[in-house]
Amino acid sequence: MTLPQELASIFRSRQKSYKMVLVLSILDDYKESFNRRLPLNQVAERFLSYYRDGSMNGAQVDYPPQGSAFKWSDFTLGQTKSLLKTPIDALSSILEVTPDTITFKPHIWDKLNEDVIAELSEYARIELSNYNSQLSSAPTISLQESLSLILNTYIEAKTQQFANHQLGRLFRQSLPEYLRELPFMNGDYKVQGSIGQGNWANIPWLAILDKRLTTTTQQGEYIVYLFAEDMSAVYLTLLQGVTVPLRERGKKDGYQYFEQKVREMRELLPLQNLHKDENIHLTSSGIGRDYQVSTVAYVRYDRNNIPEDDILIADLENMMYNYKLYADQVTEQQQPTAPSTFKYTLAHLYLGQGIISYLGNNNYSPIHINELVSNQATVLISGDDVKNPKERIQHVGRALQELGQISVEDGYYSLTPQGTEYYLAFDENKWRLSPEQVQLIRRYLGESNGDHATNLAKVMNLAISIVGELGTFTLDEFNTAFISAMGLEEEWGTVTQENRSRFMLNWLEELQFVKKTGDQYMFQLDEEAEPLDTMTVSDRLSYIKSFIRNKGFHFPNELIENLYLSLKTKPFVILAGVSGTGKTKLVKLFAEALGALSHNHQFTLIPVRPDWSDPSDLIGYKDLSGAFRPGRLAEALVEASKPSNQRKPYFICLDEMNLARVEHYFSDLLSIIETQEWQGEAIVTMPLINKDTLASDDQPIYGNLSLPDNVYLIGTVNMDETTHPFSKKVLDRANTIEFNYINLEQFPDQVIQSNEATTIKTSNAFLRSEYLQLIDAYGENQELVKQVTAKLVKVNNILEQVHSHVGFRIRDAVCFYMIYNERFSLMGEDEAFDLQLLQKILPRVQGSSSSVKRVLLLLMQEALGKALSVNSLMDDASDLYMKWSAHEPEERAKYPMSTRKIAFMLRRLEEDGFTSYWLS
């Protein structure tokens, strides 16, 4: 017999053995108990037993998830239940799970007779055997060959696609697994490697960390293989993490701290056959000096002289001997302390505002807790009596003490100097932290280090280090690292672990250490405040035009202002015209003038191919192995989304955009653009790539990737017979800028032409939209909005005759364009509205009927600003359109550019029997 369709392919996609082992565990438990609904703990125990027994008996099985345990014998039941979420999610079509039980879904049980159960068990065992045989046939790694491979290929690899590169797997998986198996390694050590986070690192590394000393490469002492930026050598080093000490102490004091620690460790340890100097040369940048002063000892291996494996391993064992000796002595000297724990919700941070406000409003005098309890309606955010107010105030008070804001003595609460400074930083809403208060807490945490730091400061700094190392991550990924770093996997249950991790992330988000978008968190780098732009918009646009002239190019008057206003209105613009008019060059020069260049990845040119038929050509796709292969757009969005890049504008030029049907390959982007919404001060969208559709290795980079508010999409299109027209879905979402009127007698100005024209880097605030919905702009601009809308209503009444009328999306976009234009005094009102007629209205009109001609004549009447004899012109409009076909017509029009375009469209309709904005 054959398995039911629902079960016949459940193991077709697999990256681990978990699905097969889970199904076998469920079936084996059922055969013993004949209970359909099985205890989840019981199934988890059987699942874990498979891996424990296999590893103890020398069978080839998967390693435990990295960062969770050194070997399966150390893996806990709680960790197993967390691990089971992965195969359970993958088998969600056939499994039904509650917090305490697991079973097959009813429609699956209906098909599970004795024969089907036997066949399903056999299917799972065969697939598991095949999978394990692949593990056992994997080639044995050579440390010498691996180091040589890295040194000889890394520079070239940096020019290739980052995601899923073989060097990434070597650093993150193969080499760490190899080192863990060495006889002098044990469960005290964490092994991890990195080639970068979403982008190639200049200095890749492979680290061994004694978890008694540190669990992060950002601080503490550890062993690490460091590769020189030019790949001339690799150094096996014993050094100190530099990121956190330099952030907390500054460079001068941080270097003194490193040098003192180096002297102490060199005096303490034998360090035989190891170099003990600063001749470690990794890079010429500042981080090279950081590594020099923080290195205790090292061995250098030149690229062309990597020793055999036995020598490399002997060197590592010698380094590990010294490292273990140091860790043993440090831990012996340390007084036993309770592990750092985190026990506060975000409510404690908010409730503390009431206590601090009350203390400050009472002349900073010490206040007894009984008075605070008596005034609980003011002190506590609830505004009325709460149950157990004294305990509530005491608990919140402990959090404030740990943040250095209050002191408590004999039941009296008083503000510390920092607390007083914090009180003076309140804004109108005392129940929310002001920006100054956020910075005060961040400063306190940055200054809290060593044995004198409070428990809260220690655990928060630990969490900050973890999110800094993770970069972009999910709650589950943070939870695993955070709980492990506190050593509370056994003490806390799964639910408590997840809740405490979520509470911590809430704190970090409030204090602006992380930013959340969807299910993804991103670490926010410490940056200086965004610099105030001293140039006005008009001055900057003049500079851009000067920059372009210095490059030897000329574009029509007001084109740069028009492009700027169009991008400011919505980050998607189409440049249309005949081939060779400089559309692509305009995008490149505009971006360059703002500091967005190809080599800093702020400008990306993507040539569109005629055979593009779906979004995978642009965004990416999953190959047969399930790995995500990103498209050029996805790579550019990853770069722009990095926390360190969020204040920089990124330009993506889709060259010859309509060689393929835009609605086919660009549909996902068109929909995502319309999901823009405010999230705090940021503009966010729904994910372009759903995280759940990706393999686990791809999720940190591409999972829930969205369109950040610093990305500007500009498509260039040729208007000829080789290209495809645009649908209204595309036109609604873009300003279509046309420049077909070319003056061939325009020559470069040799006096000012210069290839050395300087760029001035510009903040994203210059281009970023300030309005998403009309309500965002309406309050301060009611009169202008009503004037513009009245004009659009007249135009819309005309367009309705051919079912081409516009909706609220275009109304809002035109209003935003006009508001920005008025605010920055770039053009006259009629001139700006003329461009909007040309770019947002006329591209919608096309056809061959008399109704289309009547609409064009009525639009011409509006553009001219005077009445026309429309009925008589329906027979022959040649006198009208010939007059406006001249480059310098004698008559003046209210909206001259729209008038010329309508004249052109009328001529096409009469001479060819069909007209469209897109005909050239």
C-alpha positions in Angstrom: 0.0 0.0 0.0 1.1 3.7 -0.3 1.0 6.4 2.4 -1.9 8.9 2.2 -0.9 12.0 0.3 -0.7 14.2 3.4 2.1 11.9 4.8 3.9 10.8 1.6 6.2 13.8 1.4 6.6 15.2 4.9 10.3 14.5 4.9 11.0 15.7 1.4 12.5 19.0 2.7 14.9 18.5 5.6 17.9 20.3 7.0 18.2 18.3 10.2 16.9 14.9 11.5 14.4 16.5 13.9 11.2 15.8 11.8 12.0 12.1 11.4 12.9 11.6 15.1 9.8 13.5 16.3 7.4 11.4 14.2 9.1 8.2 15.3 8.9 9.3 19.0 5.1 10.0 18.6 4.5 6.6 16.9 6.6 4.7 19.4 4.8 6.3 22.4 1.5 5.6 20.8 2.4 1.9 20.2 3.2 1.6 23.9 0.2 3.5 25.4 -2.4 3.5 22.6 -3.2 7.0 23.7 -3.7 9.3 20.8 -3.1 12.5 22.8 0.4 12.1 24.2 2.1 14.1 27.0 4.5 16.6 25.4 7.1 15.9 28.1 7.0 12.2 27.4 7.5 12.7 23.6 10.3 15.2 24.3 12.1 12.7 26.6 12.0 10.0 23.9 13.1 12.5 21.3 16.1 13.6 23.5 16.9 9.9 24.3 17.5 9.2 20.6 20.3 11.8 20.4 21.8 11.0 23.8 21.9 7.3 23.2 23.2 7.8 19.7 26.0 10.1 20.7 27.0 7.9 23.7 27.2 4.8 21.4 29.3 6.6 18.8 26.5 6.8 16.2 26.4 9.7 13.7 23.7 12.1 14.9 23.2 15.9 14.6 25.1 18.1 17.0 23.0 20.1 19.6 22.0 23.5 18.3 25.0 25.9 18.6 25.1 27.9 21.8 22.7 25.6 23.6 24.9 22.8 24.9 28.3 21.2 24.2 26.9 17.7 23.9 23.5 16.0 24.0 24.1 14.7 27.5 24.1 18.3 28.7 21.0 19.1 26.8 18.0 19.7 29.1 14.3 18.7 28.7 13.4 22.4 28.7 15.8 23.0 25.8 14.4 20.0 24.0 10.8 21.3 24.2 12.1 24.6 22.8 13.9 22.8 20.0 10.8 20.8 19.2 9.1 24.1 18.0 11.1 23.8 14.8 9.9 20.4 13.6 6.4 21.0 15.0 6.1 24.1 12.9 7.4 22.2 9.9 4.8 19.5 10.4 1.9 21.8 11.4 -0.3 20.4 8.6 -0.4 17.0 10.4 0.3 17.8 14.1 -1.9 19.3 16.8 -0.1 20.7 19.8 -1.2 22.2 23.1 1.2 23.5 25.9 1.1 20.0 27.5 0.2 17.5 24.7 0.9 16.5 21.1 -1.0 14.4 18.7 -1.8 14.0 15.0 -4.7 16.0 13.6 -8.1 14.2 13.5 -8.1 13.8 9.7 -4.7 12.2 10.0 -5.8 9.7 12.7 -8.7 8.7 10.4 -6.2 7.3 8.0 -3.7 5.8 10.5 -4.6 2.1 10.7 -2.1 -0.5 11.7 -0.6 -0.9 8.2 -0.3 2.9 7.6 1.4 3.4 11.0 3.9 0.6 10.1 4.6 2.2 6.7 5.0 5.7 8.2 7.5 4.3 10.7 9.4 2.6 8.0 9.4 5.8 5.9 10.7 7.8 8.8 13.5 5.2 9.6 14.7 5.1 6.0 14.8 8.8 5.7 16.6 9.1 9.1 19.1 6.4 8.0 19.8 8.2 4.7 20.2 11.5 6.5 22.6 10.1 9.1 24.7 8.3 6.4 25.2 11.7 4.7 26.5 13.0 8.0 28.9 10.0 8.4 30.2 10.4 4.8 31.1 14.1 5.3 34.8 14.6 4.7 37.1 15.0 7.7 38.2 18.6 8.0 41.8 19.7 8.0 42.7 22.8 10.0 45.7 23.5 7.8 43.6 23.2 4.6 40.9 25.3 6.1 43.2 28.2 7.1 44.9 28.0 3.7 41.5 28.1 1.9 40.4 31.2 3.9 43.7 33.1 3.3 43.8 32.3 -0.4 40.1 32.9 -1.3 38.6 35.4 1.2 39.5 38.5 -0.8 37.9 37.1 -3.9 35.0 35.8 -1.9 34.2 39.4 -0.7 33.3 40.3 -4.3 30.7 37.5 -4.4 27.3 37.0 -2.9 27.5 37.0 0.9 24.5 34.7 1.7 25.1 31.0 1.8 28.7 31.3 0.8 30.9 28.2 1.6 33.2 30.3 3.8 30.3 31.3 5.9 29.5 27.6 6.6 33.1 26.9 7.2 33.3 29.7 9.9 29.9 29.2 11.5 29.6 25.4 11.4 32.5 23.2 10.1 35.4 24.7 12.0 33.5 25.2 15.3 32.3 21.6 15.2 35.9 20.5 14.5 37.3 22.4 17.4 34.7 21.2 19.8 35.8 17.6 19.2 39.4 18.2 20.1 40.4 16.2 23.2 41.4 19.3 25.3 38.0 21.0 24.7 35.0 20.6 27.0 31.6 22.0 27.8 33.0 25.1 29.4 33.9 26.5 26.0 31.7 28.3 23.5 33.1 28.2 19.9 31.9 30.6 17.2 33.1 32.1 14.0 32.0 35.0 11.8 32.6 36.5 8.3 30.2 39.4 9.1 26.6 40.0 9.6 24.8 40.5 6.3 28.0 41.9 4.8 31.6 40.7 4.5 33.8 41.5 7.5 37.2 43.0 6.8 38.7 40.8 9.6 36.9 37.4 9.9 37.5 35.5 13.1 37.0 32.2 14.9 36.8 32.4 18.7 36.9 30.1 21.7 35.3 31.5 24.8 35.5 30.1 28.4 31.9 30.7 29.6 33.2 31.3 33.1 34.9 34.5 31.8 32.7 35.7 28.9 30.1 34.6 26.4 30.6 37.4 23.9 33.6 38.6 21.9 32.7 42.2 22.8 34.3 41.9 26.3 36.3 39.6 28.5 39.2 37.3 27.6 39.2 34.7 25.0 41.2 32.9 22.3 40.6 33.8 18.7 42.0 33.2 15.2 42.2 36.6 13.6 42.8 37.0 9.8 44.7 40.0 8.5 42.6 42.2 6.2 45.0 41.6 3.3 45.0 37.9 4.1 48.7 37.8 4.4 48.6 35.9 7.7 46.4 34.5 10.5 47.1 35.0 14.2 46.2 32.6 16.9 45.7 35.1 19.8 44.8 35.3 23.5 43.2 38.7 23.8 40.5 40.9 25.3 37.2 41.9 23.8 37.4 45.6 23.0 33.9 46.8 22.1 32.3 47.1 25.5 35.4 48.5 27.4 36.0 51.1 24.8 32.3 52.1 24.8 32.2 52.3 28.6 35.6 53.9 29.2 36.5 55.8 26.0 39.6 55.1 23.9 42.2 56.7 26.3 41.1 55.0 29.5 40.2 51.9 27.6 43.7 51.5 26.2 45.1 52.0 29.7 42.8 49.3 31.0 43.9 46.8 28.2 47.6 47.5 28.8 47.2 47.0 32.5 45.3 43.7 32.0 48.0 42.5 29.5 50.8 43.2 32.0 48.9 41.3 34.7 48.2 38.3 32.5 51.8 38.1 31.1 53.1 38.1 34.7 50.6 35.4 35.7 50.9 33.0 32.9 53.9 31.0 31.5 53.0 31.8 27.8 55.9 29.6 26.6 56.6 29.6 22.8 54.2 32.5 22.3 54.9 36.0 21.1 54.3 38.7 23.8 54.5 42.0 21.9 52.4 44.3 19.8 53.6 43.1 16.4 50.2 41.9 15.3 49.3 43.6 12.1 45.7 43.1 11.0 44.6 46.4 9.3 45.7 50.0 9.1 42.3 51.2 10.5 41.7 52.1 14.1 40.6 48.6 15.1 44.0 47.3 14.2 45.5 49.4 17.1 42.6 48.2 19.4 43.7 44.6 18.8 47.4 45.4 19.3 46.9 46.9 22.8 44.5 44.2 23.9 46.5 41.1 22.8 48.2 39.1 25.6 50.0 36.6 23.4 49.9 35.2 19.8 51.3 32.9 17.2 51.5 34.2 13.6 51.0 31.9 10.6 52.0 33.3 7.2 49.8 32.5 4.2 52.5 30.6 2.3 53.8 28.8 5.4 50.9 27.2 7.3 52.2 24.3 9.3 50.7 20.8 9.4 47.7 20.0 11.5 49.7 18.4 14.4 51.7 21.7 14.9 48.6 23.9 14.6 46.7 21.7 17.2 49.8 21.7 19.5 49.9 25.5 19.3 46.2 25.7 20.1 46.5 23.3 23.0 49.4 25.4 24.4 47.2 28.5 24.1 44.3 26.7 25.7 46.5 25.5 28.6 47.3 29.2 29.4 43.7 30.3 28.9 42.4 27.6 31.2 45.1 28.4 33.8 44.0 32.0 33.8 40.2 31.2 33.9 40.8 28.7 36.8 42.7 31.3 38.9 40.2 34.1 38.2 37.2 31.9 39.2 39.0 30.7 42.3 39.6 34.3 43.4 36.0 35.4 42.8 33.6 35.3 45.7 30.6 33.2 44.9 27.8 35.5 43.7 24.3 34.9 42.7 23.8 34.9 38.9 22.6 38.2 37.4 18.9 37.9 36.8 16.3 40.2 35.3 13.0 40.5 37.1 11.4 43.8 35.9 8.8 44.5 33.3 8.6 47.8 31.3 5.8 48.8 33.7 8.5 49.2 36.4 10.3 51.8 34.3 7.1 53.7 33.7 5.8 53.5 37.3 9.2 54.8 38.5 8.3 58.1 36.7 5.5 58.7 39.3 7.9 58.1 42.3 10.6 60.4 40.9 8.0 63.1 40.0 6.6 63.0 43.5 10.0 63.3 45.1 11.0 66.1 42.9 7.8 68.0 43.4 8.3 67.9 47.1 11.5 70.0 47.1 13.7 66.9 46.8 13.2 66.2 50.5 13.3 62.6 51.8 9.8 61.1 51.8 8.7 58.2 53.9 7.2 55.3 52.2 4.0 55.7 54.2 3.5 59.1 52.6 4.0 57.6 49.1 1.4 54.9 49.9 -1.0 57.6 51.1 -0.6 59.4 47.8 -0.7 56.3 45.7 -3.2 57.9 43.3 -0.5 60.4 42.3 2.6 58.1 42.7 1.2 55.2 40.8 0.1 55.4 37.2 -3.3 53.8 37.8 -4.6 57.0 39.3 -6.6 55.3 42.0 -6.1 52.8 44.8 -4.4 49.6 43.9 -4.0 46.3 45.8 -0.9 46.1 48.0 0.4 49.6 47.1 3.3 49.4 49.6 4.7 46.3 48.0 4.2 47.8 44.5 6.1 51.0 45.5 8.9 49.0 47.2 9.4 46.8 44.1 9.5 49.8 41.7 11.8 51.6 44.2 14.3 48.7 44.0 14.4 49.1 40.2 15.0 52.9 40.7 17.8 52.2 43.2 19.5 49.8 40.7 19.3 52.6 38.1 21.0 55.0 40.5 18.1 57.4 40.7 16.9 57.1 44.3 18.3 56.0 47.6 16.3 54.4 50.4 17.3 54.6 54.1 15.1 53.7 57.0 12.0 53.8 54.8 12.8 57.3 53.5 13.0 57.7 49.7 15.2 60.5 48.2 16.6 61.5 44.8 20.3 60.9 44.1 22.1 63.6 42.0 21.4 61.5 38.9 17.7 61.2 40.0 17.5 65.0 40.3 18.9 65.4 36.8 16.4 62.8 35.7 13.5 64.7 37.3 14.5 67.9 35.6 14.3 66.1 32.3 10.6 65.4 32.4 8.4 66.6 29.5 4.7 67.1 29.5 3.8 63.4 29.9 5.4 62.2 33.1 4.4 58.6 32.3 6.6 58.4 29.3 10.4 58.8 29.2 11.6 61.9 27.5 14.6 61.7 25.1 16.8 63.3 27.7 15.7 60.7 30.3 16.5 57.9 27.9 20.0 59.4 27.4 20.5 59.7 31.2 19.7 56.0 31.7 22.0 55.0 28.8 24.8 57.1 30.3 24.3 55.4 33.7 24.5 51.9 32.1 27.6 52.9 30.1 29.3 54.0 33.3 28.3 51.0 35.3 30.9 48.3 35.2 32.9 46.0 37.4 32.0 44.7 40.8 30.3 47.8 41.9 27.6 47.7 39.2 24.1 46.8 40.4 22.5 43.6 39.3 20.2 45.4 36.9 23.0 47.3 35.3 25.1 44.1 34.9 22.3 42.2 33.3 21.3 45.0 31.1 24.8 45.5 29.9 25.0 41.8 29.3 21.8 42.0 27.2 23.2 45.0 25.3 26.4 43.1 24.4 24.3 40.1 23.2 22.1 42.2 20.9 25.1 44.0 19.6 26.6 40.7 18.7 23.4 39.3 17.2 22.8 42.4 15.1 19.4 41.4 13.6 17.6 38.7 15.4 14.3 37.3 16.7 12.9 36.9 20.2 13.8 33.1 20.1 17.4 33.9 19.1 17.8 36.4 21.8 16.2 34.2 24.4 18.6 31.3 23.7 21.7 33.6 24.1 20.3 35.7 27.0 19.1 32.9 29.2 22.3 30.9 28.5 24.5 33.8 29.4 22.7 34.2 32.8 23.0 30.4 33.3 19.4 30.1 34.2 18.3 27.4 31.8 17.6 24.9 34.6 16.2 27.3 37.2 13.6 28.9 34.9 11.0 27.1 32.9 10.5 27.8 29.2 7.6 30.2 29.7 9.5 32.2 32.3 12.6 32.3 30.1 10.7 33.7 27.1 8.8 36.2 29.3 12.0 37.6 30.9 13.7 37.8 27.5 10.7 39.7 26.1 10.7 42.1 29.1 14.4 42.8 28.5 13.8 43.5 24.8 11.0 45.9 25.8 13.5 47.8 28.0 16.1 47.9 25.3 13.6 49.1 22.8 12.4 51.9 25.1 16.0 52.9 25.7 16.7 52.8 22.0 19.3 50.0 22.0 17.1 48.0 19.7 14.5 48.7 17.0 11.6 46.3 16.3 10.1 45.8 12.9 7.5 43.0 12.7 9.1 40.0 14.5 12.7 41.2 13.8 14.8 43.2 16.2 17.8 45.3 15.1 20.6 46.5 17.3 20.9 50.3 17.2 24.5 51.5 17.1 25.5 54.3 19.3 25.6 57.3 17.0 25.8 61.0 17.5 22.6 62.9 17.0 21.8 63.5 13.4 23.6 66.7 12.3 21.5 69.7 11.6 21.6 70.4 7.9 22.7 74.0 7.6 21.8 74.2 3.9 18.2 75.1 2.9 16.5 72.8 0.4 16.8 75.4 -2.3 20.6 75.8 -1.6 21.1 72.1 -1.7 19.2 71.7 -5.0 21.3 74.6 -6.4 24.4 72.7 -5.3 23.1 69.5 -7.0 22.6 71.4 -10.3 26.1 72.9 -10.0 27.5 69.4 -9.3 25.9 68.1 -12.5 27.1 71.0 -14.6 30.6 70.4 -13.2 30.3 66.9 -14.6 29.6 68.3 -18.0 25.8 67.6 -18.1 22.8 69.8 -18.6 19.2 69.0 -17.9 16.0 71.0 -18.5 15.1 73.9 -16.1 13.3 72.8 -12.9 14.0 69.1 -13.6 16.1 68.7 -10.4 13.4 70.4 -8.3 10.8 68.2 -9.9 12.7 65.1 -9.2 13.3 66.1 -5.6 9.7 66.9 -5.0 8.6 63.6 -6.6 10.9 61.6 -4.4 9.9 63.5 -1.3 6.3 62.8 -2.1 6.7 59.1 -2.6 9.9 57.0 -2.9 9.1 55.7 -6.4 9.6 57.7 -9.5 9.6 56.8 -13.2 11.8 58.7 -15.7 10.4 58.4 -19.2 11.8 59.4 -22.6 13.4 58.3 -25.8 16.6 56.4 -25.6 19.8 58.4 -25.1 18.3 61.4 -23.3 20.3 60.8 -20.1 17.7 59.3 -17.8 20.1 56.8 -16.1 22.8 59.4 -15.9 20.5 61.8 -14.2 19.7 59.3 -11.4 23.4 58.5 -11.0 24.5 62.1 -10.8 21.7 63.1 -8.5 22.7 60.3 -6.1 26.4 61.1 -6.4 25.8 64.7 -5.5 24.2 63.5 -2.2 27.1 61.2 -1.4 25.4 58.0 -2.7 28.0 56.1 -4.7 28.3 52.6 -6.1 31.4 51.8 -4.0 29.7 52.8 -0.7 26.6 50.7 -1.8 24.3 53.7 -1.6 23.6 53.6 -5.4 22.6 50.3 -7.1 21.9 50.0 -10.8 19.8 47.0 -11.7 19.3 46.5 -15.5 15.9 44.9 -16.2 15.8 41.9 -18.5 13.0 41.3 -21.0 12.5 37.7 -19.7 11.7 38.8 -16.1 8.3 37.3 -15.3 7.9 37.3 -11.5 9.4 39.0 -8.4 12.0 36.3 -8.0 14.1 37.9 -10.7 14.4 41.0 -8.6 14.0 39.9 -5.0 15.3 36.4 -5.1 14.3 32.8 -4.9 14.9 29.5 -3.0 17.0 27.0 -4.8 16.4 23.2 -4.8 18.2 22.8 -1.5 15.9 25.4 0.1 18.6 28.1 0.4 17.6 31.6 -0.5 19.4 33.2 -3.5 18.8 36.9 -3.1 18.2 39.2 -6.0 20.0 42.5 -6.4 17.1 44.4 -4.8 17.1 42.2 -1.7 20.9 42.7 -1.3 20.5 46.5 -1.6 17.6 46.5 1.0 19.7 44.5 3.4 22.5 47.0 3.2 20.1 50.0 3.6 18.4 48.4 6.6 21.5 48.1 8.7 21.2 50.3 11.8 24.4 52.1 10.9 23.0 53.1 7.5 19.5 54.2 8.4 20.3 57.9 8.2 21.8 57.6 4.7 19.7 57.7 1.5 20.0 54.7 -0.8 19.1 54.9 -4.5 18.1 51.9 -6.6 17.8 52.6 -10.3 15.8 50.0 -12.4 17.2 50.6 -15.8 14.9 50.2 -18.8 12.2 49.2 -16.4 9.5 48.4 -19.0 11.6 45.9 -21.1 9.6 43.4 -19.1 6.0 43.7 -17.8 6.4 45.8 -14.6 3.2 44.4 -13.0 4.7 40.9 -13.2 8.1 41.3 -11.6 7.4 44.5 -9.6 4.0 43.6 -8.1 5.3 42.8 -4.6 7.1 46.1 -4.4 4.0 48.0 -5.6 1.9 46.4 -2.9 4.5 46.9 -0.1 4.9 50.6 -0.9 1.2 51.0 0.0 1.7 49.5 3.5 3.8 52.4 4.7 2.9 53.5 8.2 4.4 55.4 11.1 6.2 53.4 13.8 7.4 56.1 16.2 9.6 58.4 14.0 10.3 55.7 11.4 8.3 54.8 8.3 7.9 51.0 8.1 6.2 48.6 5.7 5.0 45.0 5.8 7.7 42.4 5.1 8.7 41.9 1.5 10.1 38.4 2.4 8.2 36.4 5.0 10.7 35.0 7.5 8.8 31.7 7.9 9.3 30.8 4.2 13.1 30.8 4.6 15.6 28.3 6.0 17.0 29.1 9.4 20.4 30.1 8.0 18.7 32.8 5.8 16.3 34.1 8.3 18.6 36.5 10.2 19.6 38.3 7.0 16.5 38.2 4.8 13.7 37.2 7.1 11.0 39.8 7.3 13.0 42.1 5.0 11.0 45.2 4.3 11.3 48.5 2.4 13.1 50.9 4.7 12.4 54.6 4.6 15.8 55.5 3.3 15.4 53.7 0.0 14.4 55.5 -3.2 13.3 53.5 -6.3 13.7 55.2 -9.7 12.8 53.4 -12.9 14.0 54.6 -16.3 11.8 53.7 -19.3 12.1 54.1 -23.0 8.9 55.1 -24.8 9.0 53.1 -28.0 7.7 49.9 -29.6 10.1 47.6 -27.9 8.7 48.2 -24.4 5.6 47.4 -22.4 2.9 50.0 -21.3 2.2 50.6 -17.6 -1.0 49.7 -15.8 -2.8 52.2 -13.5 -1.6 50.2 -10.5 1.9 51.4 -11.4 1.0 54.9 -12.4 -0.9 55.5 -9.2 2.2 54.9 -7.2 4.7 57.0 -9.1 5.4 60.4 -10.5 6.2 59.9 -14.2 8.8 62.5 -15.2 9.1 62.9 -19.0 11.9 64.7 -20.8 11.7 64.2 -24.6 12.5 67.7 -25.7 16.2 67.6 -26.4 18.4 70.5 -27.5 21.3 69.0 -29.4 23.0 72.3 -29.5 23.5 72.3 -25.8 27.3 71.8 -25.1 29.3 71.3 -21.9 30.6 74.4 -20.2 34.4 73.9 -20.5 35.1 76.6 -18.0 33.4 74.8 -15.1 33.6 71.2 -16.2 35.5 69.1 -13.7 35.7 65.4 -12.9 36.7 66.4 -9.4 33.3 67.8 -8.4 32.9 67.2 -4.7 30.0 65.4 -3.2 28.4 66.5 0.1 26.9 63.6 2.1 23.3 64.3 2.9 21.1 63.0 5.6 18.1 60.9 4.7 15.9 63.6 6.2 16.4 65.7 3.1 14.5 63.2 1.0 12.3 61.3 3.4 8.5 61.8 3.2 7.0 63.7 6.1 3.4 62.7 5.2 1.9 59.4 4.5 -1.8 60.2 4.8 -3.5 63.6 4.1 -4.3 63.9 7.8 -0.6 64.2 8.5 -0.5 67.4 6.4 -4.0 68.8 6.6 -3.9 70.8 9.8 -1.3 73.3 8.7 -2.1 73.3 5.0 -5.9 73.3 4.8 -6.2 76.2 2.4 -3.7 74.9 -0.1 -5.1 71.4 0.2 -8.6 72.6 -0.6 -7.4 74.7 -3.5 -5.5 71.8 -5.1 -8.4 69.4 -4.4 -10.8 71.8 -6.2 -8.6 71.7 -9.3 -8.4 67.9 -9.2 -12.2 67.7 -8.8 -12.6 69.5 -12.1 -10.1 67.3 -13.8 -11.6 64.2 -12.3 -15.0 65.1 -13.7 -13.5 65.1 -17.2 -11.6 61.8 -16.7 -14.7 60.0 -15.5 -16.0 60.1 -19.1 -13.4 57.5 -20.0 -13.2 55.8 -16.6 -9.7 57.2 -15.9 -10.6 59.3 -12.9 -8.2 59.2 -9.9 -8.7 58.2 -6.3 -7.6 59.4 -2.9 -4.0 58.0 -3.4 -3.3 60.4 -6.3 -5.2 63.3 -4.5 -2.9 62.9 -1.5 0.2 62.6 -3.6 -0.5 65.7 -5.6 -1.3 67.6 -2.4 1.9 66.6 -0.8 3.9 67.6 -3.9 2.2 71.0 -3.8 2.8 71.5 0.0 6.5 70.7 -0.3 6.8 73.0 -3.2 5.2 75.9 -1.4 7.2 75.3 1.8 10.5 75.3 0.1 9.6 78.0 -2.5 10.9 76.0 -5.4 8.4 76.9 -8.2 5.2 78.9 -8.7 1.9 77.2 -7.8 0.8 77.0 -11.5 4.1 75.6 -12.5 4.1 72.9 -9.9 0.4 71.9 -10.6 1.3 71.8 -14.3 3.9 69.2 -13.6 1.4 67.2 -11.5 -1.1 67.2 -14.4 1.7 66.0 -16.7 3.0 63.3 -14.4 0.0 62.0 -12.5 -3.0 62.6 -14.7 -2.1 62.5 -18.4 -0.3 59.1 -18.2 -3.7 57.6 -17.4 -5.3 58.7 -20.7 -5.1 56.4 -23.8 -7.4 55.0 -26.4 -8.9 55.5 -29.9 -12.5 56.5 -29.2 -14.1 59.8 -29.7 -14.6 59.9 -25.9 -10.9 60.0 -25.5 -10.6 62.9 -27.9 -13.3 64.8 -26.1 -11.5 64.2 -22.8 -8.2 65.5 -24.3 -9.9 68.6 -25.6 -11.5 69.3 -22.2 -8.2 68.8 -20.5 -6.6 71.2 -23.1 -9.2 73.7 -22.1 -8.1 73.4 -18.5 -4.4 73.6 -19.4 -4.8 76.7 -21.6 -7.0 78.4 -19.0 -9.6 79.5 -21.5 -12.7 78.1 -23.2 -12.5 76.1 -26.4 -15.1 75.2 -29.0 -14.9 71.5 -28.2 -17.7 70.3 -30.4 -16.2 71.9 -33.5 -12.7 70.6 -32.7 -14.0 67.1 -32.5 -13.9 66.9 -36.3 -10.5 68.5 -36.8 -8.2 69.8 -34.0 -5.1 70.2 -36.2 -5.0 74.0 -35.9 -5.0 73.6 -32.1 -2.3 71.0 -31.8 -0.1 72.3 -34.6 0.1 75.6 -32.8 1.4 73.9 -29.6 3.7 71.6 -31.5 6.1 74.5 -32.0 9.0 74.8 -29.6 8.1 78.4 -28.8 4.4 78.8 -29.3 3.1 82.4 -29.6 0.2 81.8 -27.2 0.7 81.5 -23.5 -1.0 78.8 -21.5 -1.8 78.4 -17.8 -0.1 75.0 -17.8 2.2 75.0 -20.8 3.9 71.6 -20.3 0.6 69.8 -20.0 -0.7 71.8 -23.0 2.2 70.6 -25.2 1.7 67.0 -24.2 -2.0 67.1 -24.8 -1.4 68.6 -28.2 1.0 65.8 -29.0 -1.6 63.2 -27.9 -4.3 64.8 -29.9 -2.1 64.8 -33.0 -1.4 61.1 -32.5 -5.1 60.3 -32.1 -6.0 62.1 -35.4 -3.1 60.9 -37.5 -2.7 57.3 -36.1 -6.2 56.6 -34.8 -4.8 55.8 -31.3 -3.1 57.9 -28.6 -1.2 57.3 -25.4 1.1 59.3 -23.1 3.7 56.7 -23.8 4.0 57.1 -27.6 7.1 59.0 -28.7 
